[in-house]
Amino acid sequence: MTDILQASLYSYALIFLRIGSVFMLMPGFSASYVNTQVRLILALSVTIILQPLIASQLPPQPDSFALELQYMINEISIGLFLGIIMQILFFALNFAGGIASQSIGFANAQLFDPAFQGQSMLIESFLSVVALTFIFVTDIHHLMISALIDSYRLFSAAQPLPWNDLAQHLSQTLSQSFNFGFKLGAPFVAFTLIFYSCMGLISRLMPQLNIFFLSLPIQIYLGLGLLFLTVPIIINVFFRYYNEGLQFFIE
């Protein structure tokens, strides 16, 4: 009976290490308004539910404490890797929001961003809140949990971690998120080029006109109009990209 109890506690502990590490970094769950105790309770609840499904994929409890410690470090590392990947995928939308804020003229308007727990530009925070809302409304958080479950088929605690592959995938995801975020913000880049070109032409044709006093309200009105037109498209395209990024871990 003691051996059975120890084996159960061992499997629960290994699963909780990976799931808890992911929940500490997963978009939405890692926001500052989610208490740390709440995250731990959620991770523990998911662990209890998933233990019968995942226990067969775990290595048997080793006799050596050093080997058991290695398993625990592997589980924490895999959980942190998955959480960082989800955050990097979410970074694409924040980068696009930064471009939009610069184009509209809200670069100095700073708000607290709950997704990244820091100050960010106004449009960037707005897009983050909209994206987090859609994540839970459209059940994409279920997809993130599915990616976490299927990660046990890709990364086993008993095998050494492929650090080179993990680093390569991390760098590729970061590069893709940067490029994709720039594509999302491309309408605002084009708007900035066209707007400042027109303002420059007007200032050359009418030197006596105070172009700086005139351009700022026009830039804000036109930029907000472009934002309202493009937000549904940006959110839709972003979630396609986010789903594709999570599908890498789902069989």
N, C-alpha and C positions, 0 to 999 in steps of 0.2 A: 504493500500500500504506500509505503514511504517512497519507493522508487517511482511508482506511477505519479504520485503527487509532485515529486521533483521534476520529472520529465514534462509534466503539464506546465509547471511554473517556468521551466526553461523555454518551452515553445512560446508561451505567452510573452516572456521577456524579450525574446528575439524579434517577434512580430511587432511588439510595442516600440522597440527601438527604431525600426525603419518607419513605421507609420507615424510615430511621434515626431521624428525628424522632418518628415514631409509636411506635417501639419504646422510646424513652426515656420515654414517658408512658403507654403501654398498660397497663391493669391486668394484673397477673401478671408481665409482663416488666419493668415498672418497679420491682418490689419490691426492697427493699434487699439481700435475700439473693441476687439475681441480679447477678453481677459486671458491671461496665461493659464489660469486654472480651467477655464472653459475649453481651451485647446487641448489640455491634458485629458479632460473628461471625454471630449469627443474622440481623441486618439485611443483612449482606453476602451470606449464603447465599440469603436470599429474593430479594435483588436479582439475583443470578446466575440464579436459576430463572425470575424473572418478566421479565427483560429481553427475551427473544424475543417475549413476549406484549404488552408495553407499548411497545416501541421505536417501533412505527408511530404511536402516539398522541402522541409527543413532537415538539416543534417542531424544525426543522433547526438545526444549529449556526450561530449568528450570527457575522458577521465582527467585530462590535464587542464589546469586553470588557464595556462598560457594560451592554449588552443581555443578555449571558450572565450577568452578575452579578445582573441583575434576575430572570432565570429561576431562578437558584439561591435567591434570597431568597423568591420565590413558592413554590418547592417546600418550603423549610423552614417557611414560614408555614402552608401547607396541612397539612403533617405535624403541626405543633404544634396546629393547630386540631382535627384529628381525634383526636389523643391527649387533648386537654383535654375534648372531648365525651365520649369513653369514660370518662374519670375522673369527669366530672360525673354521667353515668348511674350509675356505681358508687357515687357519693356518697349516693344515695337509701337504699341499704342501711345505710350507716354512720350516717345520720341516724336511721333506725329503731332501730338498735342503741343509739344514745345515749339515745333515749326509753326503751327497755326497761331500760337500766342505771339511769336515774334512777328509774324506777318500782319496780324490784326492790330498790333500795337499794345498788347497786354503783357509785354515782357516783364515789366516792373510790378505787375499785379500778382502778388504771391499769396497762396493759400496752403493750408495743411493738406497734404495728400495722404489719405489713410492707407492706400495700397503700399506705398513705399515709406511711410512713417517719417515724412520730412516735408519741408517747404518745396512747393513746385508752382509753376505758372498756372494762371487761372484756367485756361482751356485744357491744360494737361490734367488738372485735378477733376475738371468736369467730365472729361472722357474716361478717366479712371473710375469714377463713381458710376457712370452709365455702364461701363463694361462689367464692373463687379455686380451690378444689379442684374444684367442680362445673364451672367454666369449662373446665378442661382435661380432666375426665373426660367431659363431654358434647360436647367439640369445639367449644365456642363461640368459642375462639380462632381457629378456621378462619373463622368468620363475621366476626370482626374483621378478619382478613386479606382476606377477600372485600370487605368495605366499603372497605378501603384500595385494593384493585385497581380497584374500580368508581369510586373517587373521581376517577380520571383522565378519566372521561367527564363528570364534573361540573365539575372544575377543571382547566383546561389551563394549563401553565406559560407559554404564549405570550400568554395574555390577562390583562388586569389583574384583580386579585382583587376580587370584590364585597364590599368591606369592610362596607358597610351590612347586606347580607344575612347575612354571617358573624356580625356582632355581634348582629343580631336573633335568629338561630337559637341563638346561644350563650346569650343572656339567656332565651329561651323554654325552652331545655333546662334551665337552672339553676332556673327557676321550677317547671317540671314535676317535676324531681327532688325539689325541696323539698316540693311538695304530695304527691307519691307516697310519699316517705319518711314523711311524717306519717300518711298512710293506712296504711302498713305498721305503724306504731307505734300505731295507734288502739286495738287491744285493750289495750295497756298503759296508755294514757291513761284508758280506761274503768275498768280495774282500779284505777288510782290514785285516781280519784274515788270509786269505790264503797268501797274499803278505808278511805280516810281519813274518809269520811262515817260508816262503821260504827264506826271507832275514836273519832270525836268523840261519837257517840251513846252508846257505852259509857262514855266518860269522864264524860259528864253524868249517866248513870244510877248510876255507881259512882265517885264522886270520890276515894275512898280507894285505888283501884286505880292502881298505877304503869303508866300506859298506854304510856309510851315504852319501858319495859323489856319489856313484853309484845308490843308491836306489831312490833318489828324482826324477831325470828325468824319470826313469822307472815308478815310481808311477804315475807321471803326465800323461805320454803317455798312460799307460794302463787304468788309471782312466777316462781320457777324451774319450778313445775308448768305455769304458763301458757306459759312459754317453750318447754318441751319439746313442748307440744301445738301451738304455732303455728309453730315453726321450719320444718317441711316446707312449710307453706302459704306462709310468708313467702318462702322460697327459690324456690318454684315461681312465685309471682306476680311476684317480682322478675325472674326470668329471662325471663318474657314481656315485661315492660317493657323489659328490656335488649335483647332481640331486636328489638322494635319500634323502639327508638331507632337500632339499627344498620341496620335495613331502609331507613332514609331514604337511605343512601348506596349501596344495592344495587339494581341494576336487574333 
